[in-house]
């Protein structure tokens, strides 16, 4: 199946961002994509300032998701996109929505792991999800979803795989920084290799973000990669490739659940 990654730089204007998504969706549909992925926070610019996101947040039945539903329905696409969902008086949820080609909401996922690292403090503005995950089927493949910083936590990817995921979609707003671009590629490829899954990683560009969206196959081969400018990146997911990878590298079958891993005992020195 063909997948499209709408690498874009979100602005503070939700209407403007939705129009960009409409344009990318038309191109994705023309290229015969079945799945279109937008980045984390594509609803409105994920600012690194202290400004609250409460004012731009919307419920799952709000105007923004309705607009995404029209985009999906008018172009016959399943769409995944990052948005801000109300949480409390000071914080929002960093939420991914999956919308089917009929324009209806398939489900949503609230980001679990918050980016309190490299000098940032996402938890000042974001409330973490409670652990509920999202998987869905499309084109004979079971998909799971994660968000950006989640990729640093291999247990979440493994949880999705244990729930049947054969491909993981990773919308991101990966911030520039020392070693960060290297981490992005290493982590995305590692999650693909250790779980023998496709990784569909769509990042923001402009502002403070890195770009380099990519599609990685179940043996860690980068099959498609974007640069640092806005673009529609196309990739192909082949179900047989997943089965072949899991025959060659059956590591998921080699896990030893009966073995209890004890805590390491500190070495005694003289």
MODA-V304955 format. One record per residue. N is the residue number from 1. RES is the residue in one letter. SS is DSSP state (2 for helix, 1 for strand, 0 for the rest). PSI is psi in radians with two decimals (none if undefined). OMEGA is omega in radians with two decimals (none if undefined). Layout:
BEGIN
n=N res=RES ss=SS psi=PSI omega=OMEGA
n=N res=RES ss=SS psi=PSI omega=OMEGA
END
This chain:
BEGIN
n=1 res=X ss=0 psi=2.61 omega=3.12
n=2 res=X ss=1 psi=2.34 omega=3.05
n=3 res=X ss=1 psi=2.61 omega=3.13
n=4 res=X ss=1 psi=2.42 omega=3.11
n=5 res=X ss=1 psi=2.00 omega=-3.11
n=6 res=X ss=1 psi=1.39 omega=3.14
n=7 res=X ss=1 psi=2.04 omega=-3.04
n=8 res=X ss=0 psi=2.83 omega=3.02
n=9 res=X ss=0 psi=1.90 omega=-3.11
n=10 res=X ss=0 psi=2.56 omega=3.03
n=11 res=X ss=0 psi=3.03 omega=3.06
n=12 res=X ss=0 psi=-0.17 omega=-3.04
n=13 res=X ss=0 psi=1.94 omega=-3.10
n=14 res=X ss=2 psi=-0.68 omega=-3.13
n=15 res=X ss=2 psi=-0.73 omega=3.12
n=16 res=X ss=2 psi=-0.72 omega=3.13
n=17 res=X ss=2 psi=-0.70 omega=3.13
n=18 res=X ss=2 psi=-0.62 omega=3.09
n=19 res=X ss=2 psi=-0.71 omega=3.05
n=20 res=X ss=2 psi=-0.72 omega=3.13
n=21 res=X ss=2 psi=-0.67 omega=3.09
n=22 res=X ss=2 psi=-0.77 omega=-3.12
n=23 res=X ss=2 psi=-0.74 omega=3.12
n=24 res=X ss=2 psi=-0.63 omega=3.13
n=25 res=X ss=2 psi=-0.68 omega=3.11
n=26 res=X ss=2 psi=-0.70 omega=3.10
n=27 res=X ss=2 psi=-0.70 omega=3.13
n=28 res=X ss=2 psi=-0.72 omega=3.11
n=29 res=X ss=2 psi=-0.73 omega=3.12
n=30 res=X ss=2 psi=-0.50 omega=3.12
n=31 res=X ss=0 psi=0.15 omega=3.08
n=32 res=X ss=0 psi=0.53 omega=3.04
n=33 res=X ss=0 psi=2.63 omega=3.01
n=34 res=X ss=0 psi=-0.48 omega=-3.12
n=35 res=X ss=1 psi=2.33 omega=3.08
n=36 res=X ss=1 psi=2.18 omega=-3.09
n=37 res=X ss=1 psi=2.27 omega=3.03
n=38 res=X ss=1 psi=2.86 omega=-3.05
n=39 res=X ss=0 psi=3.00 omega=2.93
n=40 res=X ss=0 psi=2.42 omega=3.04
n=41 res=X ss=0 psi=0.39 omega=-3.12
n=42 res=X ss=0 psi=-0.30 omega=3.11
n=43 res=X ss=0 psi=-0.76 omega=-3.14
n=44 res=X ss=0 psi=2.64 omega=-3.02
n=45 res=X ss=0 psi=2.19 omega=3.10
n=46 res=X ss=0 psi=1.47 omega=-3.05
n=47 res=X ss=0 psi=2.53 omega=3.05
n=48 res=X ss=0 psi=0.18 omega=3.11
n=49 res=X ss=0 psi=-3.12 omega=3.13
n=50 res=X ss=0 psi=0.01 omega=-3.11
n=51 res=X ss=0 psi=2.34 omega=-3.13
n=52 res=X ss=0 psi=2.61 omega=3.06
n=53 res=X ss=0 psi=0.04 omega=-3.08
n=54 res=X ss=2 psi=-0.66 omega=-3.06
n=55 res=X ss=2 psi=-0.48 omega=-3.11
n=56 res=X ss=2 psi=-0.14 omega=-3.09
n=57 res=X ss=0 psi=2.60 omega=3.13
n=58 res=X ss=0 psi=2.65 omega=3.04
n=59 res=X ss=0 psi=2.95 omega=-3.09
n=60 res=X ss=0 psi=-0.30 omega=3.08
n=61 res=X ss=0 psi=0.35 omega=-3.11
n=62 res=X ss=0 psi=-3.07 omega=-3.06
n=63 res=X ss=2 psi=-0.69 omega=-3.08
n=64 res=X ss=2 psi=-0.83 omega=3.14
n=65 res=X ss=2 psi=-0.61 omega=3.05
n=66 res=X ss=2 psi=-0.72 omega=3.09
n=67 res=X ss=2 psi=-0.71 omega=3.07
n=68 res=X ss=2 psi=-0.65 omega=3.10
n=69 res=X ss=2 psi=-0.70 omega=3.09
n=70 res=X ss=2 psi=-0.72 omega=3.10
n=71 res=X ss=2 psi=-0.82 omega=-3.13
n=72 res=X ss=2 psi=-0.83 omega=-3.07
n=73 res=X ss=2 psi=-0.76 omega=-3.09
n=74 res=X ss=2 psi=-0.35 omega=-3.09
n=75 res=X ss=2 psi=0.06 omega=3.11
n=76 res=X ss=0 psi=0.69 omega=-3.05
n=77 res=X ss=0 psi=2.61 omega=2.82
n=78 res=X ss=1 psi=2.27 omega=-3.03
n=79 res=X ss=1 psi=2.37 omega=3.01
n=80 res=X ss=1 psi=2.30 omega=-3.04
n=81 res=X ss=1 psi=2.57 omega=3.09
n=82 res=X ss=1 psi=2.38 omega=-3.12
n=83 res=X ss=1 psi=3.08 omega=3.08
n=84 res=X ss=1 psi=2.20 omega=-3.10
n=85 res=X ss=1 psi=2.39 omega=-3.13
n=86 res=X ss=1 psi=2.44 omega=3.11
n=87 res=X ss=0 psi=-1.09 omega=3.08
n=88 res=X ss=0 psi=-2.91 omega=-3.02
n=89 res=X ss=0 psi=-0.45 omega=-3.06
n=90 res=X ss=0 psi=-0.26 omega=-3.01
n=91 res=X ss=0 psi=2.84 omega=3.08
n=92 res=X ss=1 psi=2.93 omega=2.94
n=93 res=X ss=1 psi=2.46 omega=3.01
n=94 res=X ss=1 psi=1.70 omega=-2.90
n=95 res=X ss=1 psi=2.45 omega=2.93
n=96 res=X ss=1 psi=2.40 omega=3.02
n=97 res=X ss=1 psi=2.48 omega=3.03
n=98 res=X ss=1 psi=2.18 omega=-3.07
n=99 res=X ss=1 psi=2.30 omega=-3.10
n=100 res=X ss=0 psi=2.98 omega=-3.11
n=101 res=X ss=0 psi=-0.18 omega=3.02
n=102 res=X ss=0 psi=0.00 omega=3.13
n=103 res=X ss=0 psi=0.02 omega=-3.11
n=104 res=X ss=0 psi=2.63 omega=3.14
n=105 res=X ss=1 psi=2.12 omega=3.05
n=106 res=X ss=1 psi=-0.76 omega=-3.12
n=107 res=X ss=1 psi=-3.14 omega=-3.12
n=108 res=X ss=1 psi=2.82 omega=3.13
n=109 res=X ss=1 psi=2.24 omega=3.08
n=110 res=X ss=1 psi=2.17 omega=-3.06
n=111 res=X ss=0 psi=2.25 omega=-3.09
n=112 res=X ss=0 psi=-0.85 omega=-3.03
n=113 res=X ss=0 psi=2.10 omega=-3.07
n=114 res=X ss=0 psi=2.52 omega=-2.99
n=115 res=X ss=0 psi=1.34 omega=3.03
n=116 res=X ss=0 psi=1.21 omega=-3.02
n=117 res=X ss=0 psi=2.84 omega=3.11
n=118 res=X ss=0 psi=0.65 omega=3.07
n=119 res=X ss=0 psi=0.00 omega=3.13
n=120 res=X ss=0 psi=2.76 omega=-3.13
n=121 res=X ss=0 psi=1.32 omega=-3.09
n=122 res=X ss=2 psi=-0.52 omega=-3.08
n=123 res=X ss=2 psi=-0.22 omega=3.05
n=124 res=X ss=2 psi=-0.54 omega=-3.06
n=125 res=X ss=0 psi=-0.25 omega=-3.02
n=126 res=X ss=1 psi=2.44 omega=3.02
n=127 res=X ss=0 psi=2.29 omega=-3.09
n=128 res=X ss=0 psi=2.64 omega=3.04
n=129 res=X ss=0 psi=2.86 omega=-3.06
n=130 res=X ss=0 psi=0.08 omega=3.09
n=131 res=X ss=0 psi=-0.08 omega=3.12
n=132 res=X ss=0 psi=2.23 omega=-3.09
n=133 res=X ss=0 psi=3.06 omega=-3.13
n=134 res=X ss=0 psi=2.22 omega=2.95
n=135 res=X ss=1 psi=2.68 omega=3.10
n=136 res=X ss=1 psi=2.86 omega=-3.11
n=137 res=X ss=1 psi=2.49 omega=3.10
n=138 res=X ss=1 psi=2.27 omega=3.06
n=139 res=X ss=0 psi=0.58 omega=3.13
n=140 res=X ss=0 psi=0.18 omega=-3.14
n=141 res=X ss=1 psi=2.42 omega=3.03
n=142 res=X ss=1 psi=2.19 omega=-3.11
n=143 res=X ss=1 psi=2.54 omega=2.92
n=144 res=X ss=1 psi=2.85 omega=-3.12
n=145 res=X ss=1 psi=2.55 omega=3.00
n=146 res=X ss=1 psi=2.93 omega=3.13
n=147 res=X ss=1 psi=2.07 omega=2.91
n=148 res=X ss=2 psi=-1.78 omega=-3.05
n=149 res=X ss=2 psi=-0.39 omega=3.07
n=150 res=X ss=2 psi=-0.47 omega=-3.07
n=151 res=X ss=2 psi=-0.32 omega=3.11
n=152 res=X ss=2 psi=0.01 omega=-3.08
n=153 res=X ss=0 psi=1.60 omega=-3.02
n=154 res=X ss=2 psi=-0.38 omega=-3.13
n=155 res=X ss=2 psi=-0.50 omega=3.11
n=156 res=X ss=2 psi=-0.78 omega=3.08
n=157 res=X ss=2 psi=-0.73 omega=-3.13
n=158 res=X ss=2 psi=-0.64 omega=3.07
n=159 res=X ss=2 psi=-0.77 omega=3.12
n=160 res=X ss=2 psi=-0.71 omega=3.11
n=161 res=X ss=2 psi=-0.71 omega=3.10
n=162 res=X ss=2 psi=-0.35 omega=3.07
n=163 res=X ss=0 psi=0.22 omega=3.01
n=164 res=X ss=0 psi=-0.04 omega=-3.06
n=165 res=X ss=0 psi=2.32 omega=3.05
n=166 res=X ss=0 psi=-0.18 omega=3.06
n=167 res=X ss=1 psi=2.47 omega=3.13
n=168 res=X ss=1 psi=2.22 omega=3.11
n=169 res=X ss=1 psi=2.30 omega=-3.02
n=170 res=X ss=1 psi=1.40 omega=3.00
n=171 res=X ss=1 psi=2.43 omega=-3.01
n=172 res=X ss=1 psi=2.75 omega=2.88
n=173 res=X ss=0 psi=1.26 omega=-3.00
n=174 res=X ss=0 psi=2.00 omega=-3.01
n=175 res=X ss=1 psi=2.45 omega=3.02
n=176 res=X ss=0 psi=2.68 omega=3.03
n=177 res=X ss=0 psi=2.93 omega=-3.13
n=178 res=X ss=0 psi=2.12 omega=3.13
n=179 res=X ss=0 psi=-0.10 omega=-3.00
n=180 res=X ss=2 psi=-0.73 omega=-3.13
n=181 res=X ss=2 psi=-0.63 omega=3.05
n=182 res=X ss=2 psi=-0.76 omega=3.12
n=183 res=X ss=2 psi=-0.73 omega=-3.13
n=184 res=X ss=2 psi=-0.94 omega=-3.10
n=185 res=X ss=2 psi=-0.78 omega=-3.11
n=186 res=X ss=2 psi=-0.79 omega=-3.08
n=187 res=X ss=2 psi=-0.74 omega=3.12
n=188 res=X ss=2 psi=-0.78 omega=3.14
n=189 res=X ss=2 psi=-0.64 omega=3.12
n=190 res=X ss=2 psi=-0.76 omega=3.13
n=191 res=X ss=2 psi=-0.61 omega=3.08
n=192 res=X ss=2 psi=-0.83 omega=-3.05
n=193 res=X ss=2 psi=-0.84 omega=-3.03
n=194 res=X ss=2 psi=-0.35 omega=-3.14
n=195 res=X ss=2 psi=-0.01 omega=-3.05
n=196 res=X ss=0 psi=1.01 omega=3.10
n=197 res=X ss=0 psi=2.76 omega=2.89
n=198 res=X ss=1 psi=2.49 omega=2.98
n=199 res=X ss=1 psi=2.22 omega=3.11
n=200 res=X ss=1 psi=1.67 omega=-2.95
n=201 res=X ss=1 psi=1.94 omega=-3.08
n=202 res=X ss=1 psi=2.08 omega=-3.05
n=203 res=X ss=1 psi=2.76 omega=2.99
n=204 res=X ss=0 psi=2.83 omega=2.99
n=205 res=X ss=0 psi=3.11 omega=-3.09
n=206 res=X ss=0 psi=-2.96 omega=3.14
n=207 res=X ss=0 psi=-2.01 omega=-3.07
n=208 res=X ss=0 psi=0.30 omega=-2.94
n=209 res=X ss=1 psi=2.87 omega=-2.92
n=210 res=X ss=0 psi=-0.45 omega=-3.02
n=211 res=X ss=0 psi=-2.47 omega=3.13
n=212 res=X ss=0 psi=0.68 omega=3.00
n=213 res=X ss=0 psi=2.61 omega=-3.09
n=214 res=X ss=1 psi=2.73 omega=2.97
n=215 res=X ss=1 psi=2.12 omega=-3.10
n=216 res=X ss=1 psi=2.37 omega=-3.08
n=217 res=X ss=0 psi=3.04 omega=-3.01
n=218 res=X ss=0 psi=-0.15 omega=3.03
n=219 res=X ss=0 psi=0.23 omega=3.02
n=220 res=X ss=0 psi=0.16 omega=-3.14
n=221 res=X ss=0 psi=2.23 omega=3.09
n=222 res=X ss=1 psi=1.96 omega=-3.07
n=223 res=X ss=1 psi=-0.41 omega=3.10
n=224 res=X ss=1 psi=2.49 omega=-3.11
n=225 res=X ss=1 psi=2.42 omega=3.07
n=226 res=X ss=0 psi=2.96 omega=3.09
n=227 res=X ss=0 psi=-2.43 omega=-3.06
n=228 res=X ss=0 psi=0.16 omega=3.14
n=229 res=X ss=0 psi=2.82 omega=3.09
n=230 res=X ss=0 psi=2.39 omega=3.08
n=231 res=X ss=1 psi=2.86 omega=3.01
n=232 res=X ss=1 psi=1.97 omega=-3.12
n=233 res=X ss=1 psi=2.28 omega=3.13
n=234 res=X ss=1 psi=2.50 omega=3.07
n=235 res=X ss=1 psi=2.86 omega=-3.13
n=236 res=X ss=1 psi=2.30 omega=3.04
n=237 res=X ss=0 psi=2.19 omega=-3.05
n=238 res=X ss=0 psi=1.96 omega=-3.13
n=239 res=X ss=2 psi=-0.66 omega=3.13
n=240 res=X ss=2 psi=-0.55 omega=3.12
n=241 res=X ss=2 psi=-0.64 omega=3.10
n=242 res=X ss=2 psi=-0.83 omega=-3.13
n=243 res=X ss=2 psi=-0.73 omega=3.14
n=244 res=X ss=2 psi=-0.73 omega=3.14
n=245 res=X ss=2 psi=-0.69 omega=-3.10
n=246 res=X ss=2 psi=-0.32 omega=2.99
n=247 res=X ss=2 psi=-0.74 omega=3.13
n=248 res=X ss=2 psi=-0.66 omega=-3.06
n=249 res=X ss=0 psi=1.38 omega=-3.05
n=250 res=X ss=0 psi=0.77 omega=-3.06
n=251 res=X ss=2 psi=-0.52 omega=3.12
n=252 res=X ss=2 psi=-0.52 omega=3.12
n=253 res=X ss=2 psi=-0.28 omega=-3.06
n=254 res=X ss=2 psi=0.03 omega=3.11
n=255 res=X ss=0 psi=2.47 omega=-3.06
n=256 res=X ss=0 psi=1.50 omega=-3.08
n=257 res=X ss=0 psi=-0.35 omega=-3.11
n=258 res=X ss=0 psi=-0.21 omega=-3.12
n=259 res=X ss=0 psi=2.19 omega=3.11
n=260 res=X ss=0 psi=2.14 omega=-3.14
n=261 res=X ss=0 psi=1.98 omega=-3.13
n=262 res=X ss=0 psi=2.78 omega=3.05
n=263 res=X ss=0 psi=2.48 omega=3.13
n=264 res=X ss=0 psi=2.43 omega=3.11
n=265 res=X ss=0 psi=2.19 omega=-3.13
n=266 res=X ss=0 psi=2.45 omega=3.12
n=267 res=X ss=0 psi=2.46 omega=3.09
n=268 res=X ss=0 psi=2.18 omega=-3.13
n=269 res=X ss=0 psi=2.72 omega=-3.12
n=270 res=X ss=0 psi=none omega=none
END
